[in-house]
Amino acid sequence: MDINEPDVKPEEILVLEDENYNANNVCIVTGAGTGIGRATVIAAAANNLMVVGLDINEGEGKKTQKMAREMGVR
């Protein structure tokens, strides 16, 4: 069985209109290198939150960071 991670597209991310979603609020995500953790990092960043992503796999963590930046989030 071949299971692959789905591609995340900017238009598929739910962006919420909430005044509390801003860079002054921090979202801390453990397990940010893959799967649900990666998706959470990207979604939180797309919603203007400051995100701190942590993972024991440095390479996958950097991949998550790159993916978020390529989608235009900080």
WOWOSUL-V915872 format. One record per backbone hydrogen bond with DSSP energy under -0.5 kcal/mol. CO is the residue of the C=O (numbers start at 1). NH is the residue of the N-H. E is the energy in kcal/mol with one decimal. If there is no record, write none. Layout:
CO_NH_E / CO_NH_E
This chain:
1_3_-0.7 / 2_4_-0.6 / 7_9_-0.6 / 9_12_-2.2 / 10_13_-1.4 / 13_15_-0.6 / 14_16_-0.6 / 16_18_-1.1 / 18_21_-2.0 / 20_22_-1.4 / 22_25_-2.1 / 22_50_-0.7 / 25_50_-2.4 / 26_28_-0.5 / 27_29_-0.5 / 27_52_-2.6 / 29_54_-3.0 / 31_34_-0.9 / 34_37_-0.9 / 34_38_-1.4 / 35_39_-2.3 / 36_40_-2.4 / 37_41_-2.2 / 38_42_-2.3 / 39_43_-2.5 / 40_44_-2.7 / 41_45_-2.5 / 42_46_-2.2 / 43_47_-1.0 / 44_49_-2.1 / 45_48_-1.7 / 50_27_-3.1 / 51_53_-0.6 / 52_29_-2.9 / 54_31_-1.3 / 54_32_-2.6 / 56_58_-1.0 / 57_61_-2.2 / 58_62_-2.3 / 59_63_-1.6 / 60_64_-2.2 / 61_65_-2.1 / 62_66_-2.4 / 63_67_-2.6 / 64_68_-2.4 / 65_69_-2.2 / 66_70_-2.5 / 67_71_-1.1 / 68_71_-0.5 / 68_73_-2.0 / 69_72_-1.7
